[in-house]
Amino acid sequence: MRDNVFLENKKELELADFMNYADGSRGNLGKDIPVTIYRLLEYSIREQLIRQFGKETQIQVFQDAGFRAEIKE
């Protein structure tokens, strides 16, 4: 996997980092499911992928999923 300059020297995320929520930051998710549920799911999947397959594979899976979803900024 090639080096990602945005990940260099980045603090390892913990559950508290994922659960940090600012009102109005993700209004497009709607009111049916709180954003904390999505973040808890993302954190759980991330941690399990790291445990089973390693950090590099976890990053690759998340990148591939983002490309599959055609996320464009």
ZAPATI-768959 format. One record per residue (C-alpha): residue in one letter; x, y, z. Coordinates in Angstrom, 3 decimals. Example, Ala and Ser with C-alpha at 12.3 -4.5 7.8 and 13.67 -1.06 7.14 Angstrom:
2
 aa       px       py       pz
  A   12.300   -4.500    7.800
  S   13.670   -1.060    7.140
***
This chain:
73
 aa       px       py       pz
  M    0.000    0.000    0.000
  R    1.363    3.426   -0.871
  D    2.007    5.971    1.871
  N   -0.750    8.468    2.577
  V    0.658   11.852    3.601
  F   -2.599   12.681    5.402
  L   -2.166    9.710    7.758
  E    1.443   10.448    8.743
  N    1.858   11.261   12.445
  K   -1.895   11.070   12.947
  K   -3.175   10.234   16.429
  E   -4.694    6.744   16.686
  L   -8.470    7.203   16.953
  E  -10.286    5.887   19.988
  L  -13.995    5.411   20.616
  A  -14.296    8.844   22.269
  D  -12.920   10.468   19.088
  F  -15.542    8.746   16.949
  M  -18.366    9.662   19.305
  N  -17.489   13.382   19.356
  Y  -20.465   15.075   17.730
  A  -21.210   18.697   16.902
  D  -24.843   19.670   16.363
  G  -25.545   20.355   12.710
  S  -22.418   18.631   11.426
  R  -24.282   15.674    9.873
  G  -27.830   16.889    9.353
  N  -28.187   14.822    6.186
  L  -28.480   11.618    8.238
  G  -32.000   12.487    9.300
  K  -33.667   12.024   12.660
  D  -34.440    8.290   12.484
  I  -31.072    7.055   13.733
  P  -28.769    9.220   15.854
  V  -25.324    9.928   14.403
  T  -23.778    8.216   17.434
  I  -25.120    4.871   16.181
  Y  -23.391    5.332   12.810
  R  -20.156    6.331   14.488
  L  -20.281    3.412   16.903
  L  -20.819    1.030   13.973
  E  -17.946    2.577   12.006
  Y  -15.632    2.361   15.011
  S  -16.595   -1.271   15.712
  I  -16.032   -2.337   12.114
  R  -12.724   -0.454   11.979
  E  -11.436   -2.072   15.163
  Q  -12.499   -5.564   14.079
  L  -10.852   -5.190   10.664
  I   -7.620   -4.082   12.347
  R   -7.760   -6.994   14.793
  Q   -8.419   -9.618   12.115
  F   -6.476   -8.311    9.124
  G   -4.172   -5.501   10.257
  K   -4.129   -1.730    9.888
  E   -3.112   -1.635    6.218
  T   -5.992   -3.879    5.173
  Q   -8.439   -1.854    7.294
  I   -7.363    1.348    5.549
  Q   -7.628   -0.300    2.136
  V  -11.129   -1.641    2.888
  F  -12.331    1.820    3.983
  Q  -10.769    3.465    0.915
  D  -12.282    0.871   -1.418
  A  -15.688    1.299    0.230
  G  -15.433    5.064   -0.239
  F  -14.626    4.619   -3.921
  R  -17.498    2.147   -4.279
  A  -19.838    4.729   -2.732
  E  -18.400    7.298   -5.178
  I  -17.750    9.797   -2.418
  K  -16.591   13.033   -4.017
  E  -15.523   16.119   -2.117
***
